[in-house]
């Protein structure tokens, strides 16, 4: 019978499957090991119970009405759960038994989930049981399950009914249990206290050498060791013959050896007590025997594994500073979580996010994802306060339903950006040869992303554009955009771009237009777009942008400038950016002629350390605005107090605004975008 691997509440690994005739001896042995107290709580008697008939009924080949599930550790049954339903009945009586030494680890609740799923699929409406009032562990398992309970007390016996109607609370409880177990098992992977690099070569051109060098240069805060049978030390780190020769059991092992040696090395790690492994080696998916052996090793010993065929893992938390990758440079710390199935995409994202200053909180290159998947990382980042947004590149989904649940939970709290992949026949073929991934139909994937609230983008550049807005700016509450430029033509192009992307060119308040007319030279246009003319001074242009941002009918401002012989008004936009942030409005500074899509601005007031905001940026500027508006529309914002617009230029009487909506901390940089994209 097929088994699934599951994590208990303490992060241990068990195999869960339906029980059958071959399991009779294990089921008898489990009941024989019950202590007198456990026997009384299960069977309401202190006498020895003849369980043979009971066991036979659970494992009979024709026992359709009495399904039973078991949890196995190291090949031995440690817990069992079953229900019995009469023919034609819509309810069933259930029972759970857990080995005494394995109680209070969530095994009972885990098996109850299997019973609930089976009972629902067979049309049952409720499960019932008689539970002694002196059995707090069973009552706790039922409470933790997440389904409503009805209890009737008869002396010291509780008649418990568990209705099986699907509820949001039950799904949330399942996710919470999964997250708690996942977080425990991912600790040694993303926050290890010690790391060993297996295959740390002396040649600077070897992967193992590069990983060890990055760990050293990144300032890893824990203990480091190397395994190389041909060297006494590598890069000043003592080297050992084998993992088993290490004087300690590392939390994490990074395996950089040829594919035919991986299984033996991971077995050595498991037997030495290593808790997590990262396998950079490629070629294992093409060796079915080796791949199966590797999966079995990891699951049997309760380890977590990233890879094979991956770039590695990264965590920029100052308490860890883990760079167990072979990237060519250490990405700056930041608030973006990165998970990819492609090492190349991981490298490109690390470079581009570092270039624009967003930075990375943690990065995991999944590779062929034999064990750790994107679902595990969604759990991690949902709980991680150091991550403000997540970007994912995935070529396949092992469990789409679970991904949908976890992605939706994450997207309600922080933005999730997904880079579409395998949406064409050629892309599907390429994904299959790249990571042996079985891609899902593009239509199904698009529906999945819509359902979860994720922001789907095409390509790395677009992902960086959107993440720049998400992590540096307040997010627009509605699609109303104000455009301010010192050249009418680029304002026209910006208005066209808004229309193409579903954004609205806002109508400015009459009071705003009156103030602009009073401060701008003759010939200026004070509608929207606002054309200040090319002769406007820097301080006037800055005041105009700040005043427009304070307009209650504006949700985002796009400022476009071109330099002339009379000057460049862009240099003084720092105060306007500060005012826009105080109003809760994103300010995007578009720089026609800029060669790079998104870049840091380091001139004038923008480079001042006192400037508390940035002006992002990018070439495809309408896309991040649309994405930001989409995210704020999909999530349910908490109630917030009223906020008055700042006094940079007094807003119209009665103008009120909500506090800033932001996806990240207040940065101290400014941004520009290139002009080709402004014209798009």
Secondary structure, DSSP 8 states (H G I E B T S, - for coil): ---EEEE-TTS-EEEEEE--GGGHHHHHHHHHT--HHHHHHHHS-SS----HHHHHHHH-TT-TTS-EEEEEETTEEEEEEEEE--TT-SEEEEEEEE-GGGTTSSHHHHHHHHHHHHHHHTT--EEEEEEETT-HHHHHHHHHH-S-EEEEEETTEEEEEEE----HHHHHHHHHHHHHHHHHHHHHHHS-SEEEEET--SSTTSHHHHHHHHHHHTT--SEEEEE-TT-SEETTEEEESSGGGSSS--SEEEE-S-HHHHHHHHHHHHHHT--EEEE----STT-HHHHHHHHHHHHHTT-EEEESS--EEEE--TTT-EEEE--SS---EEEEEEEES-HHHHHHHHHHHHHTT--EEEEEE-TT-SS--HHHHHHHHHH-TT--EEEEE-S--SSHHHHHHHHHHHHTTSEEEEE----SHHHHHHHHHHH------HHHHHHHHHHHT-EEESSHHHHHHHHHHHHHSB--SSSEEEEEESSHHHHHHHHHHHHHTT-EE----HHHHHHHHHHS-TT-B-SSSEE--TT--HHHHHHHHHHHHT-TT-SEEEEEE--BTTB-GGGGTHHHHHHHHHTT-EEEEEETT-SSSEEEE-SGGGG-TT-----B--TTHHHHHHHHHHHHHHS------EEE--TTS---TT-EEE---BSS-----EEEE-HHHHT-
